[in-house]
Amino acid sequence: MDQIIVRGGNTLRGEVEVSGAKNAALPILASALLADGEAIFRNVPDLVDVATMLKVLNVMGCEAERLTGKNKHVCRIKVGPGPINPEAPYDLVKTMRASVLVLGPLAARFGRARVSLPGGCAIGARPIDQHLKGLRALGADIVLEEGYVEARCKRLRGATFAFDMITVTGTENVMMAAVLAKGRTVLENCAREPEIEELAKVLNKMGARISGAGTGVITIDGVDSLKPVDHAILPDRIEAGTLLAAAAITGGDVLVKHAVPEHLDAVIQKLREAGCEVRAENGGIRCRGPKQLNAVDIQTREHPGFPTDMQAQLMVMMTVAKGTSVISENIFENRFMHVPELNRMGADIKVQAHTAVVKGVERLSGAPVMATDLRASASLILAGLRAEGRTVVSRVYHLDRGYERLERKLRSLGADIRRVKA
Ligand code: EPZ
């Protein structure tokens, strides 16, 4: 297993390009199942989770591949004319819960699906009850057996359905199912992330009739068939936010190219409150970190609130801020696993249920630390950039699920960072 070694103290300066959005690429790749033919997706980040989704599509009988060389960020997916086996096996779903995003497309297109229940993960139980409730509302017959979801339906029928709570992939799954249903579907209490708008844009390019994506109410008028598309995926706002945080914590000055400011309003506001100078520039976002960060309080919320996927990164900044910061994680029940590792680096963080109280300290000291989940691993690297001495982050396979060679991007900005084979 690889490790990442960081020697702290360098100030990050320069320009860096953000990759395509993981959390848009995953549902969009699954949406290819909705149409026969060859789809082309560009700006697809080279991540382990994307490779897993391509595997899931191949196992079903699609031809799903990442091109090579200068086209390595292009994925080609050919569906049909051979038969599709509508099953997502446990050994793949257990490695990436977002594989459940094939459920809606399979039910809508083939009238049946057999998808392994994803099970929990490090950050929480993450059930998919809302996905199933939404599909049932569209007329799917859903049975759970032997750890699998079995969905059967003739043709799905449009319906009005309100989610009991806001769920990103739940909204995506049911929206994808509804595009081929008969009649109108109105989904209420939907998630509003930019990735959902991006998915709806792709589906409408395929011939779907969706309005309201990005708001709490999405209306879908079902069509009889869709066609494959060629689409370039939007930039990853969480990777962009992580790179801005790297500039903030090193007192640096970094331009994150292709980052979209309006996708990061809540994060930019907190960076500014913490003393950073943040502004849109040349089709990206520039962040200048202050000499001394100020403590700010954070409440994670559904979009457009402060994103839970940026909680760990902002917490690291707060460990060396002036004052005390109160951070509440309101989305997932177990997303403070980076705290013990940060405290081993000299941070002063106390956790009480869903709230972490972070008392700013003078300095962090490098240490061997262990990544536990995707965003926690990024936060440990950010801590290493600031800490005195050497930090060795192990289990970086967590990092590779959601960041494309983060250490190279940081090194190009002046960080003393390298990956070694353990
Ligand atoms: C998506 O996960 C993202 N993943 C996550 O990003 C992100 O943290 C999360 O949304 C919240 O923004 C992808 O888009 C692939 P949810 P998702 O359904 O859809 C509960 C990352 O780091 N819930 O919005 O799985 C659930 O337990 C990853 O890139 C139910 O109870 O999250 C959670 O507490 C991590 N029943 C809350 O809702 C359901 O049926 C929000 O979950 C669905 C969700």
Residues whose N, C-alpha, C, O or C-beta is under 5 A from the ligand:
A	BS01	EPZ	N23 L26 A98 A125 R126 P127 I128 D129 Q130 H131 I166 T167 V168 T169 G170 T308 D309 I331 F332 L374
